[in-house]
């Protein structure tokens, strides 16, 4: 029996029967008198704050363990928050008498947690492979740079990291060897690969895995945002700053009762800069609308009416959205970003190709059912849109 389990039995005895002699508690719990005495002293040392009694209960202890594990996992392992900061967090929660809160103690717990997570993931993988439940994945590949370069393969549908390997290079040969070995161990394949369209990653998809290579829509939108957002933000901030200066100048003139002509000029400057601020606020709203339209177009169904659409239709809409953004930039005299927008246009056909690929998968899944034309129409116009938008 663990030390805490013994302490819980003594605590429950005191909770249920009130203050008792050491002999009586020892008789009730089955522990020796010396053990009961030490456990009572430990409970008394931990009883420093009004909430301390809660941590002595089974429910409180369970919640406390959850708090420690959730904090170390969420902020330590996933976000990289330093253990000194996490230690301070537990200190401010007044948990030093209940939990080892020093950075070294927390480091040991986090290492054990990381090991347990890896072992759990390995067990789940083995169970999935044994059950034959490994489906083809939608993969995302990229490199991340910490102390060394790490090649990463993620299953997008679940967010599960299938591959996370340190490598000296990111050539096609390295990618192919690592990814094929991992997929072979899992007994699965890849439907399509999403990437930033580096040449090695396109080759990995089209040659190594013989699947569709799709650009990452996030990178495409980010390319546009990098081109225009900073310039728009600078002009909006400049207009706001000038409006503030003009407003303060007008207030000073009114306080000093200066000439009416000077006051009118100050008011005119305030009105002009107010109009400029309004103009750039409206520009920001329009710009976000263009980006939203771009990001919401890439679906097998129209947003309005949920009617099916093809890759060709989606490509036309995406190109129209890109042209609208360029026209917007010209209208507001933003700096030209020809190279960036050419790169965006280059990615549009590959983005749109996903729609026809999706429909091919649907038709392949429906083919064994031998549906009548009316049922096919119902599936395409009612069932599929409902399921798609729900997920």
C-alpha positions as CSV (number, residue, x, y, z in Angstrom):
1,X,0.0,0.0,0.0
2,X,1.4,3.4,-1.0
3,X,2.1,6.2,1.5
4,X,-0.8,8.3,0.2
5,X,-3.2,5.3,0.3
6,X,-2.3,4.8,4.0
7,X,-2.7,8.5,4.6
8,X,-6.2,8.5,3.0
9,X,-7.3,5.6,5.2
10,X,-6.2,7.6,8.3
11,X,-7.8,10.8,7.0
12,X,-11.1,9.0,6.3
13,X,-11.0,7.5,9.8
14,X,-10.6,10.9,11.4
15,X,-13.3,12.4,9.0
16,X,-15.9,9.7,9.9
17,X,-15.2,9.4,13.6
18,X,-13.6,12.7,14.7
19,X,-10.6,13.1,17.0
20,X,-9.4,9.7,18.3
21,X,-6.5,8.3,20.1
22,X,-3.6,6.9,18.1
23,X,-4.4,3.4,19.6
24,X,-8.0,3.6,18.4
25,X,-7.0,4.8,14.8
26,X,-4.4,2.0,14.7
27,X,-7.0,-0.6,15.7
28,X,-9.5,0.7,13.1
29,X,-7.1,1.0,10.2
30,X,-4.9,-2.0,11.0
31,X,-1.7,0.0,11.0
32,X,0.9,0.2,13.7
33,X,0.7,3.0,16.2
34,X,4.0,4.5,15.0
35,X,2.8,4.4,11.4
36,X,-0.4,6.1,12.4
37,X,1.5,8.8,14.3
38,X,3.7,9.5,11.3
39,X,0.7,9.7,9.0
40,X,-1.1,12.1,11.3
41,X,2.0,14.4,11.5
42,X,2.2,14.4,7.7
43,X,-1.5,15.3,7.4
44,X,-1.0,18.1,9.9
45,X,2.0,19.5,8.0
46,X,0.0,19.6,4.8
47,X,-3.0,21.3,6.5
48,X,-1.8,24.9,5.9
49,X,-4.6,26.4,3.9
50,X,-8.5,26.3,4.0
51,X,-8.5,24.1,0.9
52,X,-5.9,21.6,2.1
53,X,-8.4,19.1,3.4
54,X,-9.7,18.6,-0.2
55,X,-6.4,17.2,-1.4
56,X,-6.5,14.5,1.3
57,X,-9.7,13.0,-0.2
58,X,-9.7,10.5,-3.0
59,X,-11.6,12.9,-5.2
60,X,-9.4,15.8,-4.5
61,X,-6.2,13.7,-5.0
62,X,-7.6,12.5,-8.4
63,X,-8.3,16.0,-9.5
64,X,-4.9,17.2,-8.3
65,X,-3.2,14.5,-10.4
66,X,-5.2,15.5,-13.4
67,X,-4.2,19.2,-12.9
68,X,-0.5,18.3,-12.7
69,X,-0.6,16.0,-15.8
70,X,-2.8,18.4,-17.8
71,X,-0.5,21.3,-17.0
72,X,2.7,19.5,-17.9
73,X,1.2,18.0,-21.1
74,X,-0.5,21.1,-22.4
75,X,2.1,23.8,-21.5
76,X,5.3,21.7,-21.0
77,X,5.2,19.1,-23.7
78,X,3.0,20.8,-26.3
79,X,3.8,24.5,-25.8
80,X,7.4,24.3,-24.5
81,X,6.8,26.4,-21.4
82,X,9.8,26.3,-19.1
83,X,9.6,24.2,-15.9
84,X,10.6,27.2,-13.8
85,X,7.4,28.9,-15.0
86,X,5.3,25.8,-14.3
87,X,6.9,25.5,-10.9
88,X,5.9,29.1,-10.1
89,X,2.4,28.4,-11.3
90,X,2.0,25.5,-8.8
91,X,3.6,27.6,-6.1
92,X,1.0,30.3,-6.6
93,X,-1.7,27.6,-6.3
94,X,-0.3,26.7,-2.9
95,X,0.4,23.1,-3.8
96,X,3.9,22.8,-2.5
97,X,2.8,20.6,0.4
98,X,0.9,18.3,-1.9
99,X,3.1,18.1,-5.0
100,X,6.8,18.2,-5.7
101,X,6.8,21.6,-7.3
102,X,10.6,22.1,-7.9
103,X,11.7,22.3,-11.6
104,X,13.8,19.1,-11.1
105,X,10.8,17.2,-9.6
106,X,8.5,18.3,-12.4
107,X,11.2,17.4,-15.0
108,X,11.1,13.8,-13.8
109,X,7.3,13.7,-13.9
110,X,7.3,15.2,-17.5
111,X,9.9,12.7,-18.7
112,X,7.7,9.9,-17.3
113,X,4.7,11.4,-18.9
114,X,6.4,11.7,-22.3
115,X,7.5,8.0,-22.1
116,X,4.0,6.9,-21.1
117,X,2.5,8.9,-24.1
118,X,4.9,7.2,-26.5
119,X,4.2,3.8,-25.1
120,X,0.4,4.4,-25.3
121,X,0.7,5.5,-28.9
122,X,2.8,2.4,-29.8
123,X,0.2,0.2,-28.1
124,X,-2.7,1.8,-30.0
125,X,-0.8,1.5,-33.3
126,X,-0.2,-2.2,-32.6
127,X,-3.8,-2.8,-31.7
128,X,-5.0,-0.9,-34.9
129,X,-2.6,-2.9,-37.1
130,X,-3.7,-6.2,-35.5
131,X,-7.4,-5.4,-36.0
132,X,-6.8,-4.4,-39.6
133,X,-8.3,-1.0,-38.9
134,X,-5.7,1.1,-40.6
135,X,-7.3,3.3,-43.3
136,X,-5.5,5.3,-45.9
137,X,-4.5,8.7,-44.6
138,X,-4.4,12.3,-45.8
139,X,-0.8,13.2,-45.1
140,X,0.8,16.6,-44.4
141,X,4.6,16.8,-44.7
142,X,6.9,19.6,-43.6
143,X,10.2,20.3,-42.0
144,X,10.6,22.0,-38.6
145,X,13.8,23.4,-37.2
146,X,14.6,23.2,-33.5
147,X,18.2,22.2,-32.5
148,X,18.3,20.1,-35.6
149,X,16.0,19.7,-38.6
150,X,13.1,17.3,-38.1
151,X,11.0,15.8,-40.9
152,X,7.3,15.5,-39.9
153,X,4.4,13.5,-41.4
154,X,1.0,14.1,-39.9
155,X,-2.4,12.5,-40.5
156,X,-4.6,15.5,-41.1
157,X,-7.9,13.9,-40.2
158,X,-6.7,13.1,-36.7
159,X,-3.7,15.4,-36.1
160,X,-1.6,12.3,-35.2
161,X,2.1,12.5,-35.9
162,X,3.1,9.4,-37.8
163,X,6.7,10.5,-38.4
164,X,9.0,12.8,-36.5
165,X,12.6,12.1,-37.4
166,X,15.8,14.1,-37.1
167,X,17.5,14.3,-40.5
168,X,20.6,15.9,-42.0
169,X,18.9,16.8,-45.3
170,X,15.4,17.1,-46.8
171,X,15.9,15.6,-50.2
172,X,13.4,13.3,-51.9
173,X,15.6,10.3,-51.2
174,X,15.5,10.9,-47.4
175,X,11.8,11.7,-47.3
176,X,10.9,8.6,-49.4
177,X,13.0,6.2,-47.2
178,X,11.5,7.5,-44.0
179,X,7.9,7.8,-45.1
180,X,7.8,4.4,-46.8
181,X,9.3,2.6,-43.8
182,X,6.7,4.2,-41.5
183,X,3.7,3.4,-43.8
184,X,4.9,-0.1,-44.2
185,X,5.1,-0.6,-40.5
186,X,1.5,0.7,-40.1
187,X,0.2,-1.2,-43.1
188,X,-1.5,1.8,-44.7
189,X,-1.2,4.1,-47.7
190,X,-1.8,7.8,-48.5
191,X,-4.7,9.3,-50.3
192,X,-3.0,12.6,-51.0
193,X,-0.2,14.7,-49.5
194,X,-0.5,18.4,-48.5
195,X,2.7,20.4,-48.5
196,X,4.3,23.8,-49.1
197,X,5.1,22.5,-52.6
198,X,8.8,22.1,-52.2
199,X,10.1,20.1,-55.1
200,X,11.2,17.2,-53.0
201,X,7.7,17.0,-51.4
202,X,5.9,17.1,-54.8
203,X,8.2,14.3,-56.0
204,X,7.5,12.4,-52.8
205,X,3.7,12.5,-53.5
206,X,3.6,12.0,-57.2
207,X,6.5,9.5,-57.6
208,X,7.3,8.0,-54.3
209,X,3.7,7.5,-53.0
210,X,1.9,7.7,-56.4
211,X,-0.8,10.1,-55.0
212,X,-2.1,13.6,-55.5
213,X,0.1,16.4,-54.3
214,X,-1.9,19.4,-53.0
215,X,-0.7,22.8,-51.9
216,X,-1.4,23.9,-48.3
217,X,-4.2,26.5,-48.5
218,X,-2.8,28.1,-45.4
219,X,0.5,28.8,-47.2
220,X,-1.4,30.2,-50.2
221,X,-3.4,32.6,-48.1
222,X,-0.3,33.5,-46.1
223,X,1.5,34.5,-49.3
224,X,-1.3,37.0,-50.0
225,X,-1.4,38.3,-46.4
226,X,2.4,38.9,-46.4
227,X,2.0,40.9,-49.6
228,X,-0.7,43.4,-48.5
229,X,-1.6,43.2,-44.8
230,X,1.5,45.0,-43.5
231,X,1.1,47.9,-45.9
232,X,-2.6,48.3,-45.1
233,X,-1.9,48.1,-41.4
234,X,0.8,50.8,-41.6
235,X,-1.5,53.2,-43.5
236,X,-4.4,52.6,-41.1
237,X,-2.2,53.2,-38.1
238,X,-0.8,56.4,-39.7
239,X,-4.3,57.7,-40.3
240,X,-5.3,56.9,-36.7
241,X,-2.2,58.7,-35.4
242,X,-2.8,61.8,-37.5
243,X,-6.4,61.8,-36.5
244,X,-5.4,61.8,-32.8
245,X,-2.9,64.7,-33.4
246,X,-5.6,66.7,-35.3
247,X,-8.2,66.1,-32.6
248,X,-5.7,67.2,-29.8
249,X,-4.8,70.3,-31.9
250,X,-8.4,71.2,-32.3
251,X,-9.1,70.8,-28.6
252,X,-6.1,73.1,-27.8
253,X,-7.4,75.8,-30.1
254,X,-10.9,75.7,-28.6
255,X,-9.5,75.9,-25.1
256,X,-7.4,79.0,-26.1
257,X,-10.4,80.6,-28.0
258,X,-8.2,81.2,-31.1
259,X,-9.4,82.7,-34.3
260,X,-12.4,81.2,-36.0
261,X,-10.4,80.6,-39.2
262,X,-7.8,78.5,-37.4
263,X,-10.5,76.5,-35.7
264,X,-12.2,75.8,-38.9
265,X,-9.0,74.6,-40.5
266,X,-8.4,72.4,-37.5
267,X,-11.9,70.9,-37.8
268,X,-11.3,70.3,-41.5
269,X,-8.1,68.4,-40.7
270,X,-10.0,66.3,-38.1
271,X,-12.7,65.5,-40.7
272,X,-10.2,64.7,-43.3
273,X,-8.2,62.3,-41.2
274,X,-11.5,60.8,-39.8
275,X,-12.5,60.1,-43.4
276,X,-9.1,58.5,-44.0
277,X,-9.4,56.2,-41.0
278,X,-12.9,55.2,-42.1
279,X,-11.5,54.5,-45.6
280,X,-8.9,52.1,-44.3
281,X,-11.2,50.5,-41.9
282,X,-13.6,49.8,-44.8
283,X,-10.5,48.5,-46.8
284,X,-9.7,46.1,-44.0
285,X,-13.3,44.8,-44.0
286,X,-13.2,44.3,-47.8
287,X,-9.8,42.6,-47.6
288,X,-11.0,40.1,-45.0
289,X,-14.0,39.4,-47.2
290,X,-11.8,38.6,-50.2
291,X,-9.6,36.3,-48.1
292,X,-12.7,34.6,-46.6
293,X,-14.1,34.1,-50.1
294,X,-10.8,32.5,-51.2
295,X,-10.7,30.1,-48.2
296,X,-14.4,29.1,-48.4
297,X,-14.4,28.3,-52.2
298,X,-12.4,25.0,-51.9
299,X,-15.3,22.6,-51.3
300,X,-17.1,20.0,-53.4
301,X,-20.4,22.0,-52.9
302,X,-21.3,25.6,-53.4
303,X,-21.8,27.4,-50.1
304,X,-25.2,28.7,-51.4
305,X,-27.5,25.9,-52.1
306,X,-24.9,23.1,-51.6
307,X,-25.0,22.1,-55.3
308,X,-22.1,19.9,-56.4
309,X,-19.2,21.6,-58.2
310,X,-16.2,20.5,-60.2
311,X,-12.5,21.3,-60.1
312,X,-12.9,23.5,-63.1
313,X,-15.7,25.5,-61.4
314,X,-13.6,25.8,-58.3
315,X,-10.5,26.9,-60.2
316,X,-12.5,29.7,-61.9
317,X,-13.8,30.9,-58.6
318,X,-10.4,30.8,-57.0
319,X,-8.9,32.7,-59.9
320,X,-11.7,35.3,-59.7
321,X,-11.0,35.7,-56.0
322,X,-7.3,36.2,-56.7
323,X,-8.0,38.8,-59.4
324,X,-10.4,40.6,-57.0
325,X,-7.6,40.9,-54.4
326,X,-5.3,42.3,-57.0
327,X,-7.9,44.8,-58.2
328,X,-8.5,45.7,-54.5
329,X,-4.8,46.4,-54.1
330,X,-4.7,48.6,-57.2
331,X,-7.8,50.5,-56.0
332,X,-6.1,51.3,-52.7
333,X,-2.7,51.9,-54.3
334,X,-1.0,49.1,-52.3
335,X,2.5,48.0,-53.4
336,X,2.5,45.6,-56.4
337,X,3.4,42.1,-55.4
338,X,3.7,40.4,-58.8
339,X,6.0,37.6,-57.8
340,X,3.8,36.6,-54.8
341,X,0.6,36.7,-56.8
342,X,2.1,34.7,-59.6
343,X,3.1,32.1,-57.1
344,X,-0.5,32.0,-55.8
345,X,-1.9,31.6,-59.3
346,X,0.5,28.7,-59.9
347,X,-1.0,26.9,-56.9
348,X,-4.7,27.4,-57.8
349,X,-5.0,24.4,-60.3
350,X,-3.5,22.0,-57.8
351,X,-5.8,23.3,-55.1
352,X,-8.9,22.9,-57.2
353,X,-7.9,19.4,-58.3
354,X,-8.8,18.1,-54.9
355,X,-12.5,18.6,-55.6
356,X,-12.6,16.1,-58.6
357,X,-10.4,13.8,-56.5
358,X,-13.0,13.9,-53.7
359,X,-15.8,13.1,-56.2
360,X,-13.9,10.2,-57.6
361,X,-13.6,8.7,-54.1
362,X,-17.4,9.2,-53.6
363,X,-18.3,7.5,-56.9
364,X,-15.9,4.7,-56.1
365,X,-17.6,4.2,-52.7
366,X,-21.1,4.3,-54.2
367,X,-20.5,2.1,-57.1
368,X,-21.2,-1.3,-55.3
369,X,-24.6,-0.1,-54.2
370,X,-26.1,0.0,-57.7
371,X,-28.4,2.9,-56.9
372,X,-31.3,4.0,-59.2
373,X,-31.1,7.5,-60.8
374,X,-33.5,9.0,-58.2
375,X,-31.5,7.6,-55.3
376,X,-28.3,8.8,-56.8
377,X,-29.8,12.3,-57.1
378,X,-30.9,12.1,-53.5
379,X,-27.4,11.1,-52.4
380,X,-25.7,13.8,-54.3
381,X,-28.2,16.6,-53.5
382,X,-29.2,15.8,-50.0
383,X,-27.2,13.1,-48.2
384,X,-23.7,14.1,-49.2
385,X,-24.0,17.8,-48.5
386,X,-25.6,17.1,-45.1
387,X,-22.8,14.7,-44.1
388,X,-20.0,16.9,-45.6
389,X,-21.0,20.1,-43.9
390,X,-21.7,18.3,-40.6
391,X,-18.1,17.0,-40.5
